[in-house]
């Protein structure tokens, strides 16, 4: 049957529903919840308002206007604070509003000067600030809303001129002298009055002044010609009217107020009852402030300065204004009533929605849980089928793994065989090297230089042989082919035979070496070929890590029950850190903080060999205080199996080979030197290398051409470099503690050593490590094993390049050649050095110590640094600069010889002339006259 594409899609959807009914139920639930969810509510904002006006009626009118506008915006949280005309209280309220996390601040400043800093801080913190009614002494606010008080004053002035017909004496009563509204009203009023010479302002009285009412009363009594009083607020006007009433001047004196408050006892009411001749309408700006604030929060266009219109209210329009205000009041009451009804309906609607939503969620959850149960019953059947299939697949994979493991085993066996064979093959050529080498070294006619080189070959051949032996033992242990063959022997005699090999070494290093046996003729069953490797390894480590004049003690004892023998090897050497002690017996582990590095095989093999004896080896160590190894071996043979016991006692063990291998590694290099008189070397080199043999070899090869210094660690190398300031440093990268890369970076960033070239040596030739070396500003990077001739030529090239670079600093006037240094630190040093010299060129008492003090380095370091970078002795450099300066002054300045000598730091003209002639072959006078004659 043919099915059209749309039908195919529908069929696929139906199949999906049948197979996974939970898909349908979850989809329906999501659609339902989405349809039931409320629309995204508008963003919530917090607006803080700090008001300072003292008049209850004017303040109430402003708040009514704000509430009327806020009733249309349910996403605003309005926080109101009344400062009660107290400046300090208003500052505290503003800080509290900021801490509450407001999004915008509306503020009517009580006083301009004290409020300016706190309002500026709010504005600069990112919170918009809307000023209402009053301004501040700054432009750091977002918007201003309010009437122009200057215009209010002008309206009052114009009405005064009109009312008095251009003639009369008047008084002014104003509010706070620091409040901007009263200041501006006064300025506006005087702006009009000043243009009418017939009107005279007798006095301005402040309502906050001490005895202000008695002052006003006295003024009214003593000045009978006063025709009008300008009161800057309706509240002040009410007080003025009462005083006029008291002094019986209310009939002849007209009063003008400001605010136009719609109250019977103030503003419009006083005008209507003829208590006031007029009042200037001063809008509160409450509604406009809220509108502006909402525009700012919604990122809509707004005006920074919003000036409200004002007008005069007198007997001609007071009735109309009162009617308009009454109408607005009625409308506001009606709006409040309707708003309350709307809020009640919203609450009812939300409750109904919540009930419906709860019922719907319950039904949806019931459907979902039913669908989930049905779905998992179906899935359980499918899972059982899949498990059967997976079981069959796992069985097949197990068979494949068995085959792969057999292949891996075969490959590993081939690798082990190759490793074992190659180790055996290496022993043959090493034997052929050692035999002729020892014969050659025994020749009395051998030159000491050749004998030194042969000694290096012998020592490192022994080290290589020891490594091969350890590797072969390691492979035997890994394969399980290390055969343990025990025989009964006197452990005291055996230990004495081993320790006697170290007696000469102890004498050479002045080490107190004691062997103590607390049990005589103690018989133990052990494998002599294994235990001697363990003891040699422990004693070799003890001598290697113990400094000259130290102590090494070997003790043989038994436990109290007599069942276990104890052999202790203790030293007071460098010791181990807690971390190194924990991992010391792990295969291939190398300590992070040890002075010497090894293969990480010796202690691991020792533990395994003691384990074959059914014993144990432990250690206790403390950094800087020494290490103690303790071997515990069971007494008797009950713990041994039959195949582990030799039928016949073996021949005495020949420990000569092990003695040579282990002793050679800890002996100091003893080289012969030419007894001829040493010659003075031009350059000095510091060698930082932890391998004694390599360090001694480099000293042997380079000693004939360079003055050599040496260090075994990065820390000691840095200390020597700072102390002697060598001409070149050769350093290994792998060093105990601070490695060569870290050392190079420290030296290159220190003013005292930044100019010293560094050659890094490493056994790791990876490109990553070479990149790290270049990043640390190393001058050359040589990979071990290296050709000594190549190293010598590298040293010559680096020193030559340094000499060529130095030529860029030296010329007729060294102070002018400062741009070709190899590093910023060197350029900085040269700039500072030459600047100090230039600034003190006229100081005849100027010294090298003064230069060092100003730059911050010692006298010796200064001499070496200047010599390395400029090729000058410091005193010669200062003299050269002074003479070059003198040449310049002789050529370009009209000064006599004595003045020039003084300017370049010479106390005596005669001495100056002598030095100048010895340098340039002519006296200063002749030099100057020659210049003059040439110019003519």
Secondary structure as GFF3:
##gff-version 3
##sequence-region A 1 936
A	DSSP	alpha_helix	5	19	.	.	.	ID=ss1
A	DSSP	alpha_helix	21	36	.	.	.	ID=ss2
A	DSSP	beta_strand	45	51	.	.	.	ID=ss3
A	DSSP	alpha_helix	56	70	.	.	.	ID=ss4
A	DSSP	beta_strand	76	82	.	.	.	ID=ss5
A	DSSP	alpha_helix	87	99	.	.	.	ID=ss6
A	DSSP	beta_strand	104	107	.	.	.	ID=ss7
A	DSSP	alpha_helix	112	124	.	.	.	ID=ss8
A	DSSP	beta_strand	128	132	.	.	.	ID=ss9
A	DSSP	beta_strand	143	147	.	.	.	ID=ss10
A	DSSP	alpha_helix	149	164	.	.	.	ID=ss11
A	DSSP	beta_strand	168	174	.	.	.	ID=ss12
A	DSSP	alpha_helix	180	193	.	.	.	ID=ss13
A	DSSP	beta_strand	199	206	.	.	.	ID=ss14
A	DSSP	alpha_helix	212	222	.	.	.	ID=ss15
A	DSSP	beta_strand	226	231	.	.	.	ID=ss16
A	DSSP	alpha_helix	234	246	.	.	.	ID=ss17
A	DSSP	beta_strand	254	259	.	.	.	ID=ss18
A	DSSP	beta_strand	262	263	.	.	.	ID=ss19
A	DSSP	beta_strand	266	267	.	.	.	ID=ss20
A	DSSP	alpha_helix	268	272	.	.	.	ID=ss21
A	DSSP	beta_strand	278	281	.	.	.	ID=ss22
A	DSSP	alpha_helix	286	297	.	.	.	ID=ss23
A	DSSP	beta_strand	305	308	.	.	.	ID=ss24
A	DSSP	beta_strand	311	314	.	.	.	ID=ss25
A	DSSP	alpha_helix	318	441	.	.	.	ID=ss26
A	DSSP	alpha_helix	448	479	.	.	.	ID=ss27
A	DSSP	beta_strand	487	490	.	.	.	ID=ss28
A	DSSP	alpha_helix	491	500	.	.	.	ID=ss29
A	DSSP	alpha_helix	503	508	.	.	.	ID=ss30
A	DSSP	beta_strand	512	517	.	.	.	ID=ss31
A	DSSP	beta_strand	523	526	.	.	.	ID=ss32
A	DSSP	alpha_helix	528	545	.	.	.	ID=ss33
A	DSSP	beta_strand	551	558	.	.	.	ID=ss34
A	DSSP	beta_strand	564	571	.	.	.	ID=ss35
A	DSSP	alpha_helix	578	583	.	.	.	ID=ss36
A	DSSP	alpha_helix	602	612	.	.	.	ID=ss37
A	DSSP	beta_strand	616	622	.	.	.	ID=ss38
A	DSSP	beta_strand	626	634	.	.	.	ID=ss39
A	DSSP	three_ten_helix	642	644	.	.	.	ID=ss40
A	DSSP	alpha_helix	656	666	.	.	.	ID=ss41
A	DSSP	beta_strand	684	688	.	.	.	ID=ss42
A	DSSP	alpha_helix	692	702	.	.	.	ID=ss43
A	DSSP	beta_strand	707	711	.	.	.	ID=ss44
A	DSSP	alpha_helix	714	724	.	.	.	ID=ss45
A	DSSP	beta_strand	728	732	.	.	.	ID=ss46
A	DSSP	alpha_helix	740	748	.	.	.	ID=ss47
A	DSSP	beta_strand	757	762	.	.	.	ID=ss48
A	DSSP	alpha_helix	767	775	.	.	.	ID=ss49
A	DSSP	beta_strand	780	783	.	.	.	ID=ss50
A	DSSP	alpha_helix	788	807	.	.	.	ID=ss51
A	DSSP	three_ten_helix	814	816	.	.	.	ID=ss52
A	DSSP	alpha_helix	824	839	.	.	.	ID=ss53
A	DSSP	alpha_helix	848	855	.	.	.	ID=ss54
A	DSSP	alpha_helix	859	870	.	.	.	ID=ss55
A	DSSP	alpha_helix	874	892	.	.	.	ID=ss56
A	DSSP	alpha_helix	897	903	.	.	.	ID=ss57
A	DSSP	alpha_helix	909	920	.	.	.	ID=ss58
A	DSSP	alpha_helix	924	935	.	.	.	ID=ss59
###
